[in-house]
Amino acid sequence: MDALIANTLRSARTIAVVGLSNKKFRPSYGVSEYMKRRGYRIIPVNPAHAEILGEKCYPHLEAVPGPVDVVNIFRRSEFVPPVVDAAIRIGAKAVWMQEGVVHEEAAAKARAAGLLVVMDRCILKEHQRLGA
């Protein structure tokens, strides 16, 4: 699994972050800020905001223009299935559920659609650990 994750992190350029908060003390903000500093294009997906981290915010994944490599989910586990469905519809390559976010049924659906699924792991920590 480490090789798949490292390969995905090396090849990905665009990360749509579902549930990205504009509050600097929230994990979603810090993680996304780190990934942006590492050269990834961060696309905030949060209907409550117009802009986060200097990037235009979108109300849902289907509103994001252009391709998305990784959908990073900062939502509670019960809200994961519709996000995974949207990730499949937009042709994302991977779905990443942050620490504490687990939904086996949605993960199985994403895998069946050909997406890499990472659950209950922090993308920042994995990026640092794998030297991606």
N, C-alpha and C positions, 0 to 999 in steps of 0.2 A: 504493500500500500504506500509506503514512503516514496518509492520510485514514481508511482503515478501522481502523487501529490506534488512532488518536486518538479516533475515534468509539466504539470498543469501550471504551477506557479511561475515556471520559467517561460512558458509559451503564452500565458494569458497577458493581455494588455488592458482589458476593460473589466472592471468589477462593478456590478450594480449592487448597491447595499440597501436591502429592504429593511426599513425600520431605523435608518440612520438618524440619530438625534442631533440637534443643533447645540446641545448642552456639552460643553467641553469636558465635564467630569464623567460623562457616560462612556462605557466601554466602546460603543459603536463609533463614537467620535474619535477617540484616541486610536483605535485600530485602523479606521479609515484614513486618518491623518498620516499615520505611519506608512500605510500602503501607498498613499499618494506621494509621499516624500521618496518612496522607492521607485517611482516612475510609472505606477499604474494609474490609469484613468479611472477615477472614482465617479460613479453616477449615483447620486442620492435618490432613493425611492421612498418618499414620505409625503402623503397628501397634505400634511399640516404646514409645510414650509415651501417657500419659493426658491430658496437657495441655502445650501450648506457647504462649508469648506470652499466657498467661492465657486461652487458648481451649481448649475440649474438643477432644481429638484423636480422629480416627476411623481405624479400621483399613484402610478402603478407600472409594472414592468412593461406592459404592452404600449405604454406611451413613450418609452425610451427609443430614441432614433438610433438606428445602426445596430451592429452586432454586439452581443454581450458574451464575454468568455465565462465569467463566474458570477453566479448569483449568490451573494453572501447574505445570510438571513439572520437578522437581529430581532426576531419576534419570538414570542412564547411558542412552545411546541404545538399547541392546539391551532395556531394560525399558519402552520407550515403547509398543509395540503394545497390551498389555493395558490400559494407562492410557487410551489413545485409545478403545479399545473401550468401556471403562467411561464415559468422558466422553460418548460417543454415546448409550449406554443411559440415562444420567441426564438427557439433554437440555441439556447445557452449550452455550453459545453460541460458545465459543472454546477452543482448546487452544494453550497457550503453552509452547514448549520453550526453556528458558533457554540462555544462551551455552554452546556446545560440545555441545548436544543436538540431533541431527539424525536423523530417520528418515523418508525420503521416502515409503516405502510406507504407513506409518501416517498421514502427513500427507495423502496422496492419499485414503485412506479417510475421514479426518475431513472433508476438503473435499467429497467426494462425499455425505456425510451433512449438508452445509450448515453446517459449523462454520468459523469463521475459524481459520486456522492461522498461527502465528508461530513460526519456528524460528531457533535460534541467536542469539537476541537477549535482552537483559536487560530485564525489564519495568520495573525501576526506572529504568534509563538511558533507555528509550523514554518513560517518563512524564515525566522531566525534559526530554528533548530536544523533545518535542512539546507541552510545556506543558499536558498533559492534567490 
